[in-house]
């Protein structure tokens, strides 16, 4: 099935990006990683736009919203990359699964989306999943967990802005301005601790930049062949996959609480997205009839 192949590309891309960030951690600053990620992305997207003769993608009348979106997206990326170097890989990915839960809450406030019982149950399951993973009162809570949670909230704000931008901007335009705006931010913040990458570090920086693009491209393609709920369910395989990567490459312990907490989060995400998928399918069915 095409959706399986595209989601396989997504899973591999996210895992390779995490491995690249872990390999660079401690040698190259997070700000430098984000700078090179934006640089590689900008070169690739610019080449695609120029080759496909879609120069209209460079135009926008919503530059302020692009700027607002990318400030939070940059902060989210910083927290995610920082967490990769401080926490087990599986814990970072598990906490990242709270993004749709925070998006529900923020969209309700910013876009006046209706809050339903189904959405409230989804939020409850997401919070319960976080508690299972972080285990407050049972173990010493690692402050890095809250850094990754903060990154998830920043990503949720980013998704809300993307939803607004998507009504008038193309996906290429959103990606282009993401790189254009974040590149100078990463450069300025990395200058005080700038160290020129050497040897293998260049390879991992290229991997981070390319997989950042391929992950989102593969997921977008997967959504063309399946409902959002199917894509989210397959995406959950990221958690056990990255857990195995952590065990095999970095001798990280395999925590059952991560799997249980991650499952609760995905259950909440699946519950909240199921109704949306049905609502999006009905008009298409009526048109076909």
N, C-alpha and C positions, 0 to 999 in steps of 0.2 A: 504493500500500500504506500502511495506517495507520502501520506502524512507521517508514517513511521520513519521513512527515510529522511524527511526534512527535520523531524524531531530528533532523530539520531544525530544529525548535523548540529542541532541546537545543544544537545547534551554534551557532545564532544567539545564544542566551542566553549561552553561555559567552564567545563572542567579544565581544558587547556589554559584558559585565561586565568583561572584560580592557581594552577600550577606555576604559570609564568610569574604571577604576582608573588607567590610564596618563594620562588627561586630568586627573585630580585629583592625580596624583603631584607633589610639590613645593609644592603650594598647600594641600592639606588633608592632615593627618597620617593615617597608616594607622589609628591607633587611632580617629580620628574617623570614617573610612570604615566601620570595623567597627561602631562605635556606631550610625551611621545605617542601616547594613545590617540590624542587629538590630531597630532601631526600626520600619523599614518592614515587615520580616518579621513582627514581633509584631502590628502593627496588622492586617495582612492575614490572618494565621492566626486571630487572635481573632475577626475579623469572620466568617470562614468557619465557625468552631466555633459561634459564637452563632447565626448564620443557619441553620445545619443542625441546630441544637439537639442538638449533640454535646458537652455540657458535661462528660461523663465523660472526655473527652480531657484535662481539666485535672487529673485525679486520677492519682497515681502512688504506688507503694510502694517505688520504687527511685531515690529522689532522689539518693542518694550516687553511684550509677553514672552518672546524668545529669550530676552535677557533674564527675566524673572525665572523662567523655567530652568535655564541653564545654571543659574547660581545654585539652585537647590539640587540640580542633577550633579553638579560638580561636588557639592558637599556630600551627597549620597555616595558617589563614587569614592571619595576620599575615605569615608567611614568604612565602606566595603573593603577597599584595598588594605586599609590599616588593620581591619579585623582579620583579614586573611593571614597577616603576619603574626597575630597575637592569639588567635583561637584555633581550635581544631577546624579543619575545612568543613566538616559536616555541620558543625554548630553554626557557622556563618551562613551556610546555605539554608539551614532550617529556619533561622531567624529572618532570612530574606523572604521566606514564604508568608510573612505577615504583611507584605506590601499591599495585596488586594484588600486586606481587612482595613488598613489605614486609609486606603483609597476610598472605600465605602463611606467612611466617616467624613473625610475631607470633601468629597464630592457632594455629600448631603449639605454641608455648610456653604461651600463655594458655588456650587451649581444648582442648589435647591432641589437635588434629587430626593425622591420620596424614601423615607426610612420605613421599612416593613419589618414584620416579625421575623421573616426569613433572614433579612440582613442583620438584625440584632442577634439572632442565633449564630450566624456566621461570625460576627464580631466576638461573641462569647467563646466560641470554639477556638478562635485565633488567640485570644488572651489566655485561655486555658493551656493551649499548646506552648505559649511562651513560658508560663509558670512551670510546666513540666520540664522544659529544657533548662531554664535558669535555676530552678529549685531554690527559691528564697526561703531562708529559715532552716534549710537542710544542709546546704553547703555554702561556702564562702562565695558570694556572687562576684563574678569577674567583671570589673568595670568595662572591659572590652565588649561584653555582651550588650551593654547599653549603647556603646558606640555604634554597633551594627544595627540595633533597634532604631537609633536615631537616623542611620542611613536609610533604613526601610521607610521611615516617615518622610524623609526627603524625597525618596523615590515615589512615594504616594502623591506628594505635591506635584512632582514632575509629571506623573501620569494624568493628573487632573488637568494640568496645563496643556498636555499633549492632546487630550480629548477636545479641549476648546480650540486649539490650533488646527486640528484635523478637519474642522469644518471649512477652512479656507486655504490651508497649506498642504502641499504634497508631502509624502513621507521623505522624499529626497531633500526637500527644502528644510524640513525639521532637522534631519541629520546633518545637513550642510551647516546650518546656523549653530547647531550643537558644537561642531568642531571649531567653527570660526570664533565663537564667543569663549569657549573653554580653553582654547589653545593659549591665548595671551595670559589668562588667569593662571594656568599651570606654569607658564614660563616665568612670570613675575614672582610667584610664590616659591619656585624652585631655585631661583638665582642665589639666595643666601647660602644654601647648602649644596650648590651645584657640583657634581662630580661627573666627569666624562665617562660614560660607560665603556667597558673594555670587553674584548673577546666574546664569551658566551652571552654576556648581558645584552648585547645588541640583538642577538637571536631571540631572547625572551621578550625584549621590548617589541620586536616585530610581531611575535606570536600574540602578545597582549593586544596590540593595535588591530591586527587582522581578525582575531577571534571575537573582538568586541563588535565588529561589523557583521561577521558571519553568523553570530548567535542570533542577533535581531533579525537579520535577513531570513534565516532558516525558519525562525518562529513565525514570521509574517507569511512565508510561503506555506507553512503547515496549516495556518488558519484558513487558507484558500480551499483546502481539501477536507476540513473537518470543523465541527463546532468548537467553540471556545472551551467548553467543558472537557472535550476529548483531549485537546492540546494541553490543558492544565493538568489533567490526570496523568498523561505521559510525562509531562515536565516534572512530576513528583519523583520520577526515577533518578533525577539529579541527586537526590538526597542519599539513597543507598550507594549510588555510583561514586559520588565524591567521598563518601565514608570509606569505601574500599580503597580509593586512591590514597586517602590519608593513612589507612592501615598499612598498605603495601609500600608506599614511598616514604612516609614520614613517621612510621611506627606510632601512629596515634591510636588511642584506645577506642574500641567500638562501643558506644554508649547506647543502650536500649532506650533510654529516656529521649534521645534525639529522634529516634524513629517514631516513638509514640507521640511526642510533641509535634513532629513534622506531619504525622498522619492527621492529627486533630486540626492543624492549620489547613491542610489540603482539603479536609472534609468541609471546613468552613468556606474555603474558596469555591469548592465545587457546588455547595449549596447556594451561594450567592450568585454564581454565574449560570446555574442551570436555568433559572427563570428567564434570564437575559437571553440565553441561547434560544429558548422556545419562542420568546417574543420576536427575536430577529428572524426566525424561520417562518413564522406565519404569513407575513406579507409576501415572502418569496413563493410560498405554496399557492396563495391566492392568485398571484400573477401568472403562475404556470397554468392554473386551471382556467 
